[in-house]
Amino acid sequence: MPKGKGAKGTKVTLKIAKKAIRMTPDGRRRLTLSNMGITIFPKCLLKLTNVDELDLSRNLIQKLPDNIGNFSSLRWLDLHSNKLESVPETISNLVGLTHLNVSNNRLTSAGLPSTMGLLTSLKSLNLGMNQLDTLPTTMAALGNLQEIGLFDNLFINLPEFLSGLRNLTKVNMKRNPLSYAQGDAEGMLKKKSEPEGDVYLVHESSLCRTCLKRCKEILGSVTKETYFSTELTSNTHIIANKVKFKKGNTTLNLCHLLFCF
């Protein structure tokens, strides 16, 4: 563990960082320095040119260095649950980055640079739990983006360019002050063949007796063409914020129901 932890937080030396590098099952070098009380981004990390994945989540970092772009080997960067208020323009130099998580920080829309649109290798971007109400329009160039988290922010309108991202299949806009129409538009961004966010369609035969009985009470008769959408959680329960009843071309959404297996 790091030696010093005082007013300036934990000090990470190059030696400590090198010892913390581990190989992932797919052969990548991952450096994990999560939950260590780090307040200042350790600049010594920039000397580790062979690190593919960096986890600095759950620390107290307020600012990223302007030369973060020198970390050109990075493919995966996790900075969630820090105190970041902005992202430096030089982040665009991380051209190989495929996964970026800066959720649960203090980011504002003014703190997101237009150069975010140059991260064209990004497949997953998590900006949830910040103070964002708009995104840089340059992000329309993120053609490889497959999923984006924008939950728990201040969006009143859905960013228009999202609908033009051809590979985008998952958008999490939960708990934003969107209008009703905009909220419905979120689902339109998903491919029709895929469930909504982390919501999955299940056949009536997959429901337990209690849940099926409750659905029948709500929906009346349940046919073999009936499906219910449920949201999977990390435990053994299933919470259904929406129960989707489908019969032919008719779809009925019922909200705020709780089911469990």
Order of alpha helices (4+ residues) and beta strands (2+ residues): beta-beta-alpha-beta-beta-beta-beta-beta-beta-beta-beta-alpha-beta-alpha-beta-beta-beta
